[in-house]
Amino acid sequence: MLKEFTYDVPTIERGYASQTLYVNLSSNEIKLRPVDDKMKETFTGGKGFDLWLMWNGLPKDRIVKWDDPENEICIATGPLGGVTQYPGAGKSIVTSISPETGIVIDSNVGGYFGPNLKFSGFDAMEIQGKADKDVYIFIDGDKGRIEIHDATDLPDLAYEITRVLSERHTEKEGKDMSVVTAGPGAEHAWMGCLNFSWWDMRRDLPRYKQAGRGGIGTVFRNKRIKALVAKKDKITLDMNGPADLEAIKEVGREHSGEILNQDPNQNRMRVIGTAHLPSIMDEFDLLPTRNFRTGGDPEARALFGDVWEKIFTNAGKGWDGCWRPCAINCSHCIEGFELRTGPFKGKKVVVDGPEYETIAGCGSNIGVFDAHWVAEFNFYCDAYGLDTISFGTTMGFVMELFEGGHIDQKATGGHKLNWGAAEHVAAVLHEIAEGKGFGGKHFGKGVRYLKGYFAKEFGVNEKHMQDIGMEHKGLEYSEYVTKESLAQQGGYGLTLKGPQHDEAWLIFLDQVHNYMPTFEQKAEALHYFPMWRTWFGLNGLCKLPWNDVVPPDNAESDEPAKVPKHVEFYARFFEAMTGRPTKGKDLIKMSEKVYNFQRIFNIRQGKGLRLHDSFIPYRSAGPVTDWEYESRQDRYDAQLKDIGIDIAGKSTTEKNKALRENREETYRLLTDAAYKRRGWTRNGVPRPEKVKELGLDWIPEVMNIVQKHHDSEPPKETLPKIDSAWR
């Protein structure tokens, strides 16, 4: 043991422990910090607390890099996190400066660590500094003790670390433990993820959820952290100290009961979870295939939900929720899965998932239409601590360059990375964990890095790579084809952290249901939905109970896209916990404070302006190649006619050029409209009056930043040629 710290476990009142935990690994300093009413009122909890801790903890006189000792990893739940009577209330929210983007990344993750941390007495945990050797941090919430341990004796793979530490510290055969780990892949890649464990009661073993996006696992290992451990014997509803215990029970019963009644007739989350999505995405031309070139493929049927239903162990029959009371129970797994490659070749393991994003990213998007291989990639990405979304999207980019003859085996370290080359994909994956070869030295750094590497070392055309390299702000795209949804193009391009679907998932509302045909409606959606989805991350909640199972009469409501009955549920839930009178509009206002604060944080980090929201890869907006155009020629020809372009006698190349000019212009117009609705300047800066309206003006540095940048002009090439939207 390198350091021991004892404390009195506080009584939680109205969802708050009213203190945070600070650990500095450079000095082994451990201390407690108070949470006052102003912090609760402004930042609510969860991601809001994480951001506030980072804002104050990071140096303010310079841009902080991801591998600076001053960079922090913050983990929090929120006032509703850890509630044992509500579905989806077991989430943690993790933040750090990302290796891929250079700005704050946040990741919402299941598992028991966040609740265990909270009931150990902390609304958030803040880790700073770098250890001089591998360490792990143990939080014993039963005895009020925090320890920093030498971890040089621990194994490297995530699952083995959890096993060893559970055996070392548990008093209930692992059931009282939650462990956070990364893995050897995170040491050599910028797409490192974190595994958060939870105890599967039926199978009597630990399982995992991932904080996947943006490389927080990479920061974790750079700080020489092998694991975080939080131990708590028992969690009950009254431990949250709710203002109205019975009201929480009532709304929890209503929401859970609706899920149990409606899920069998809707998405069958309790049977196949998000694996129900590939067939729907394929049907509506939204499933990424072969680096997002098309939205479907005849071979995709091999990855549909009925296939996974046969593979998942006891689908719909076991206890498959990553939080104890969650009625959705969507965390399915494969038991007795025999691996074909790598250090566990020939061994039978448990695979957590795969979820939709992995099925699409590590399946259809790289031309691998084989469920076994997708599950194998899933297992090793988790064990090595790698984000499956970034891995799959990066592999799709490399494969397209390889197929097109832009790179060869010399560039890929000898790997023949044709579409569907599963064994070569696995070999690259194992190289990342070893820190060797193309995988370990180059691939794991992601699409943006590879664009520069391939251009410099192999002379690949930079413009072509910008068009087909599916990253923005440095973060790889999550797995939805957005060519026909302008709103979703904005939902990805105008995000705070990069193209991740959890901020603004609008593609079905826009493309399938056509709920928002006008610019103004799209701009309103790009205001409301990012704010609403942010709210879950402030409170320690999962979004799936909101809209993956909906009331039977939701389609008849005034605004079915918002699922208004569920918004009412959440307002009742928040009021019952905190005692604060709450309506649906109040939830949006909570999020709007934090959302704008994060935008200003990005500006402090040297980004967060219009330039950084512009120049999305064109493939996310339209067909890059003539082949892509011709694969949907009737659609694109009709669209050109609709905007008044005479296509008679025009070649495919000429038509594609005209389509591109129109689509790039509409994205610039959308940016104008969305900024205006959010109360930002044309350069993407929150206006001083918006900051004051949100009550953020008490933070002097916030006002200094917005006033400094308020009159800044955006680059002309980012502005639309038609200026009507802003006027």
N, C-alpha and C positions, 0 to 999 in steps of 0.2 A: 504494500500500500504506500502510495506517494503522498497522499493527503487525506485527512479525515476531518469532517465538519459536522457538527451536530446542531439540531434546531428543534424548536417546538412546532409540531404540525398544527397549523391554524384551523379554526372552524370556518368552513366556507359559508358565505352569506350571499344569498340571491345570485348564485352562480359564480361568485368571485372568491378566490383565495386572498386577493388584495396584496399579493407580493409576487415578485419574479426571482428567478435564480440566475446568478451570474457566475460563470466559470472562465478563468483565464488560464489557458494551458501553457503559456510561456512562463508564468510565475506560480502556477497551481493555486492561485487565489480563488477563493469561493466566498461569495457574499450574497445577501438578500437585499432586494430593492423594493420599496413600497409602490403600490399602485393606488393613485388617488382618484377622486371622483372626476377630476378634469380629464384624466387619461381614459377612464371608462366612457365618459360622455362623448369624447372626441373620436376615440378609436374602437370602441365597443369590446374588442377582444380578438383572439385569433390572429389573422394576418395584420389587423390594425395594430395590435400590440407588438408583433414582430417588427413591423416597419418603424414604429416609434422607438423601439429599443435600438434598432440599427441606425436610425437617424441620429440619435444621441451618442451612440457608441463608436461610429466610424469617424475618422478625421474629417473635419469640415474644410480644411485648407487645400485639399487636393482630391483628385479622382482616385478612388480606391480600387485596386485590382483584385481579382478573385483570389490570387495566391499571396496577397499581403497578409501578414500576421493580424493586422487590424480588421480584416474581413470577419464577419460574424456568421454563424449559423444560429437561427432562432427558431424555436418550436413552441407552438401554443395550441390551445383548443379555443375556448370561448365560453361565455356564460351558459350556453346550452349544451356544451360538450360534456359527455359522460353521463347524460340522463338515461337511466335504465328503462324508462317507459316510453321512449320515442324512437321511431325508426330512423336509422342513419345518423345517430348522435354520437358516434365514436371517432370522429375525424381529428387528425392533427394537421396543422398548417405549418410548413417549413419554408423559411426564406433564407437567402444569401445573395451575394453578388455572384453572378453566373460566369463561369469560364467561357461560355459560348457567346453571351450577349454583352457582358460588361455592365449590366444593370441588374436591378433586383429581380430575382426569379422567385416565384412562390409555387409550392406544390401541395395539393390537398390529398391526404393519404389516410387510409383506414388502419385498422389495428388498434391495439390497446395502449400504446405508449402515451398518447396524449391524455386520455382519461387517467391512467396511472400517475402521470406527472401532476395533473391537476389535483387529484385527491391525495397526493403526497404533499400538497400545499403550495403549488406554483401555477399561476396563470400563464406563465411563459418561461422558457429556458433560453439563455443567451450564452453562447460559447464563442470566445475570442482567443487569439494567440495561437501559437504552435508548440506542440510538445517536442522535446528533443529525442523521443523514442515513442514507440507505439504505446497507447494508453487506452483504457476504457473508464467510463464514469458510471458509478453505481449509485442509484438513488433508492434508498430504503424508506418508503413512505409509511411503513408500519412502525419503525423505530426512530424515525426522524434523524436519518444519518445519510450523508453524502460522502462518497469515497472516490478518489482518483487512483487507479491501479496501473501498474506496469502490465502491458499486454503482449510483451514479446513472446510469451509462451502460447499465445492463441493461434489456432489454425487460420488459414487465409480465406476460405470460402464462407459465404454468408451463413449457410445452413449449419455448418459445423461450428461456427462461432456461437450461434444461438444455443446449440446443444450443450456445448461446454459451459457456457455461462449460466444456463438454466440449471444444470446439475450442480454448479458451484454455489449458487445463491438462493435457490428456491427453498421454500418451506412447504410447498403444496404440489410437489412433483411437476413444477413448471407452470401450473395454472395461475400463479400469482405474478407471473413475469411478463414483461414485454421488452424485447431487445431490438435495437436499431443497429443495422450493419450496412456496410457497402460491399466491398469485395476487391479482388486483385485487378479486375478490369477498370475499376474507378481510379486506380493508381496511374494508369497509362492512357486514359481517355478523358475527353472533356464532357462526355455524355454520361458520367457516372450517376447512378441512382442510389437511393437508400431503401433498404428493406425494413419494414415495420412489422414485428411479429404479433400474432394473436393466437389464442389457444383454441384449437378445434376440439370442442368437448366430445363430439361423437367419435372422432378418430383418435382422440387422446394424444395429440401432437401439435407442435407449433406450426402455424402457417403464416403467409406473408402477403402484405400489400406494399406497393412501391410508391415512394415519392420520386417520380421519374424524371421530370423535366428540368433541363437547363444545367445539369451537372453538379447538383448539390452533393452527390456522393463523391465527386472529385474533390470538392472543397473539404469534405469530411476526412478523406484519406490524406490530403495535403496537410491537414492539421495533425496528422498522425493519430487520428481517432480510429480505433478498431471497432468500438461498440459503445452504445449507451444502453443502460439497463434501468428500468423503473419497476419497482416491486410494490404491489399493493394487494393485501390479502382479500379484501372484500369491498365491493362498491354497491351502494344502495341509493335510491332516489333521494332520501332525506339528507344524504351527505352533501348535496348541492345547496341545501338551505333555501329552497324556493320560497317565494313570497306566498304562493297559493298552491300547496301540494295537490289538492284535489282537482284543481283546474288543469294541472299538467297531466294527471292521470286521465282525465276526461278527454282532452284533445289527443293525447297519445293513443287511447283506445279507439277513437274515431278514425284517426289516420291509419293505424295498423289494421283495423277491421276492414277498411275500404281496400287496402292492398290485398289482404287475404281473399276478399270477395271478387275483386276485379282482375287481378293479375292473370288468372287462368284464361281469361277471355281477351287479354290484351297482349303484352309482350312476353309473358311466361318467364319473367325474371327469376322466379324461384326454381325454374327447371333448367334454363340455359343461360341466364344472365344476359350480358351484353353480346353474347354469341348469337343472339337473335338478329343482330343488325346486318351481317354480310348479305343476306338474301334481300333485305329491304334496300340496302345501298345499291346492290347490283340492279335491282328492278328499276330504280329511279336514276340510273347512270351516275351514281355518286361514289362507287367503290373504286379506290385507286388501283389501277392495274398497270404494271410495268412503268413505274415512275410517273404515275398520275397522267399518263398519256390518254387513257380512256377511263370511263366510269363503270365498266363492267366487262365480263368475259364469259364465254360459254363454259370454260373450265372452273369458274368460280363456284359452281354448285358443290364442288368437293370440299368447300369451306363453309357451307351453310349450317344453320342451326341444327337441322336434323342429324347432321354428321356428328356434331359436338354432343348432342344429347345422348348418342350411343357411346361416346367416349368418356364423358364425364362420369365419375363414379357416383352411383346412387343419385343421379340428377333429380332434384326436387324432393328427395326423401331424407337427406341428411341435414345436419345443422350447418348451413353454409353461409352464415352471416358473419361479416368481419366485426360486427358489434353485437353484443349479447341479445338485445331485444329487437334487432332489425327484422321486420317482417318480410322485407324483400328477399333476403337470403340469396344474394346473387353471386357469392364468392365460391364458384364451383372449382373442382380440381379433378385431376386424373391420378388415381392410385395405381401402383404397380407398373409404372411407365418405364419401359426398358430403353435406355439410351444407346445410340448407335456410335457416338463419337466421344472424344474428350476424356478427361480423367475419370469419369464415371461410366465409361463404355461397358455395356453388358450388365450394368447394375440397374435395379428397379427402384424408382424414386417416386415422390409425389410432386406433381406439377401444379402450381397455383395458377389457375386459369386454363387457357389464355382468354383474355378479354378481347373485345372487338378491335381495339387499336393494334394489338399484337397480331391478331389474325390477318388484318388488312396490311399492316406495315411489313410484317415478316412472312407474309403469304402472297396475296394477290399482287401487291406492289412490287415484288421482286420475281414474279412469275413462278412462285412455288405454290402449287395447288395440291398440297399433300398435308393433311392434318398432323401426321406424325412429325414431320420436319418442323412445322410451326411450333408444336409443343416442345420439341427439342431446343429450338432457338429460345423459346420462352424460359425454359428451365435454366439454361446456361446464362442468359442475360441476367436473370435474378441472382443466380449463384455468384456471378462475377461482379454484380453491382452495375449493370448497364441498362440504360433506357431503351426499351424495345422500339419505341416510336422513332427516336433519333437513329437507332441502328438500322431499322428497316428503310426509312426514308433516305439515309445516306447510301445504303446498299443499292437502292433503286437508281439513284443518280450515277453511281459508279458503273452499274450494269449497263445503263443506256449509253454512256460514253464508250464502254468496251464493245457493245454490240454495234455501235456506229463507226467503229474503227478510229475513234479519236484517241484512245489509249490502247495499249496492248499489255501482254503479260509482264513486260519490263516495268511498267508503271504499277502493276498490281502485285508485284512480288512473286510472280509465277502462277498466280491464280487465274483460272479461266472463268471469268465472272460473266458468263452468258445468262440470259433469263433462265430461271429455274435451276441453276447450278447449286443445289442444296449442299452438297458435300464441300464445295469450295466456300460457300457462305459460312458453314460451320468452322472451316479451317481459319478463316479470317477472324471469326469470333474467338476462337481459342488463342490466336496470336495476340489479341488485345489483352487477354488475361495474363499472357506471358511477357508482354511488353516487347515483343519481337516482331520482325518482318513488317510487311505493309500494314497489317492490322494494328500492331502495337505501336508503331512509330507514326503512322499517318491517318489511317482510316478512322480511328477512334476520336479524332479531333473534329469530325463532322464536315458537313457540306461546305460551309464558308471557308474553312481552312483548305479543303481539298481543291476548291476553285483556284486559290492562289498557288497551291502546290503543283497542280497539273499545268497551269499556265506557265509557271516559271521553269519547271523541270522538263516538260514534255511539249510545250508550245501549243496547248489546246486553246481554241478560240474562247476568249473571256466572255464575249457577248452571248455566245451560244450557251455557255455554262450558266450565265446569269438567268437566261430564259428558262432553263430546265432544272436548275439546282434548287430544290424545293426547301429553301430556308428564307427567313426574313428576320432582321435584327440579329441574325446569327443562330436562331433556333429553328430546328427542322419542323416542317409542317406535320401536324397530326392528320389523321387518315380520312380526309373527305375531299372529293373532287369539286372544286368551286367554280369551274368555268362558266356555269350557267346561273350562278347566284351572285349578283353584285353585292347584296347585303352580306353574304358570307365572305366575300373577298375583303370587305371592310371589317367584318368580324375577326378576320385573321390579321390584316395589315394594320388596323388601327388599335391593336391591342397594346397593353402596357408592357408585356413581357415577351411578345413574339407569338407566332401562329399556333396557339393552343386552343382547342375547342371549348375549354371550360370557362372562357371569358365571355364569348358571344357565339353560341351555336344557333345560327339563324337559317341554316340551309334548307331545312324542311319547311319552315314557315314561309320562306321566300320562294324557293324553287318549286316545291310540290303543292303547297296550299295557296300560294300567291296572295298572302295576307297583306303584303306591303308593296303594291305596284308603283307608288310614287317615290320620288326622292325624299320628300318630307317624311313619309311613313318609314322608309329605310333609316333615315337619320334618327327618328324617334326610337326605332328598335335598337339602333346602335348607341342610344343613350340608356334606355330602360334595361335591356337584358344584361349588359356588362355590370350595371349597378346591382341588379337583382342577384345575379350569379355570384358577385363578390360577397353578398351578404352571408351566404353559406360559409364562406371562408372566414368570416368574422366571428362565427358562432360555434364552430366545431361540428358542422353538419355536412352530410352527403347530399348532393343534388338529386340523386335518382328517385327518392320518394316524392319529389316535387312533380316531375313530369313523365317518368317512365311508367307510372301507373296513375291514371287520372280518374276523376269521378265519372260515372256513367253518363251524366248529363252535361259534361264539360263542353261538348260541341255546341250546345245551345246557349252558353254563357256569352256575355257581351264581348269578352276578350279571351277566347279559348287558348290562345298561345301563351297567355300568362297563367293559366290554370287558377282563376281567381279564388276558388274555394280553398285551394292549398295555401295561397298567400294569406288568406284569413286564418287558416290553421297556424301558420308560423307566427303571425302577429299575436294570436292568443297564447301561443307557447312562450314567446318572449315576454309578454306582459305577466304571465303567470310565474315565470322564473324571477324576473327583476322587480316586479311591482310597478314598473313604469307604464302608464296608459299608452297603448300602441295600436296603430292602424297600419294598413299596408303601405301607405305613402311614407310612414315613418321609417320603415325598413329600407326603402330606397334612399332616404336622406342619410341614414347611417352609412350606407355604402358609398354614397357620393362624396362624403367627407374623405374617406380612406382612398377612394379611387383618384381623386384630384391630388391628394397628398402624395400618392405613389407617382403620379405624373410629374410632380414638382421634384420628387426624389430623383427621377430619371434625368431631369434637367440638371440637377446638381451633379450627377454623374457624367455630364457632358453629352447626354443624348436627350430623347424626349421631345424633340421638335418635329416639325412637319417633314423635314428631310428624312428623318428616321422612320417615318410612317409611309414614305413613298417608295417607289421602285420595287414593288412586289415582283417575284419571278413571274414572267408573263404567262407561264403555263398555268398558274392559278387563276388567270383571267381569261385565257382563250387558247386556241390551238397554235402551238409554236411551229410545227412542221406542216408541209403540204399533206403529208400522210394523215396527220390528225384532222386536218380540215376535211379531207375527202372521206374519212371514216364517219363523219356526221354531215356530209355535204348538203343534204336537203335542209337540215336545220339551219346551217350557217348561210346558205343561199337565201333562205326565207328571211332571216334576220337582216341581211344586207338590203333586201328589197323593202323591208319595213321601215328602214331609216332613209329610204329614198336614193339608194345607190343602184345605178343601172349596171347589172352584172353581165349583160349580153356581150359576148366576145372576149370576156376577161378570162385570163388563165387562173388556175388555182392560186398561184403565187400572188397575183394582183388582187384577187378577192381576199386572200388571207391578210395582205397588207392593209387593205381598206378596213377589214374587221378589226384589226389590231389598233389602228388609229382611233376608231370609235370607242373601243373598250378601254383603252388607256385614258381617253378623255373622260369617260363616264366615271372612272375610279377617282380622277382628280376632282370632278364635280361632287361626287359622294363625300370625299374628304372635306370639302368646303361645308357641305350641309351638316355633316356629323359634328364638326368642330363648332359650328354655330349653335347647334342644339345643346351641346355640352357646356356652352358658356366659355369657350376658348377663343383666343385670337386666331387669325388666319394662319399663324405659324404654330398653332397647337399649344399655346401657353394659356393656362387658366387665367381668366381676367381677374384683376384685383377685386372687383365688385363680387365676382363669383366666390372668391376665397373668403371675403367678409361675410357673404350670405351663408356660407357653410360653417362659419365660426372657426376658421383656421387662422384668422389674423392675429391671434394671441401668440403665435409662434413667430418671433421676429424674423428669423432666417427665411421662412416661407414667403413673407411679404417682400423681403429683399430680392429674392429670386424672381418672383413674378413681376415685380416692378422693373427689374433690370432687363428682363426679356420681353416685356409687354409690347414694346414698339419694334421688336426685331422683325425683319422682313424675311419671308420664306424665299428660297431659291426660285427663280422664275420658271425653271423647268418642272417644278412640282405643282404649278398652278394651272388650272384649266384655261383653254383658249376662250371658251365661252364663259362669261363672268356672271351669268344670271343667278346662279344658285346662291352666291354670297350676298348679292344685292337683295 
